[in-house]
Amino acid sequence: MANPDEPTHLTGERARAGATPHMTRYILGISLVLVIVIFGILLLR
């Protein structure tokens, strides 16, 4: 059994418990463009 007084060292991937697909940057970018376009259309009405 592990000693509770010793710190546990984990790699970044083990700490996240999975992989990150790097799609967040595209989703955020597309969402930002869509919001700007929608607000632009609403202001022109």
C-alpha positions in Angstrom: 0.0 0.0 0.0 1.2 3.5 -0.8 2.5 5.7 2.0 0.1 8.6 2.4 3.0 11.0 3.4 4.7 10.6 0.0 3.5 12.8 -2.9 2.1 11.0 -5.9 3.7 11.9 -9.3 1.5 11.5 -12.4 2.2 12.3 -16.0 0.0 14.8 -17.7 -2.0 12.2 -19.6 -2.5 10.0 -16.5 -3.7 13.1 -14.5 -6.3 13.9 -17.3 -7.3 10.3 -17.5 -7.6 10.4 -21.2 -6.6 12.1 -24.4 -7.6 15.5 -25.7 -8.7 15.6 -29.3 -7.7 19.3 -29.9 -11.1 20.2 -31.4 -11.9 22.8 -28.8 -10.0 25.6 -30.7 -12.0 24.9 -33.8 -15.4 24.8 -32.0 -14.6 28.0 -30.2 -13.5 29.8 -33.3 -16.5 28.7 -35.4 -18.9 29.6 -32.5 -17.3 33.1 -32.2 -17.7 33.8 -35.9 -21.3 32.6 -35.8 -22.1 34.9 -32.9 -20.6 37.9 -34.6 -22.5 37.2 -37.8 -25.8 36.7 -36.0 -25.3 39.9 -34.0 -24.4 41.7 -37.2 -27.6 40.5 -38.9 -29.7 41.5 -35.9 -28.2 45.0 -35.9 -29.0 45.6 -39.5 -32.7 44.9 -39.1 
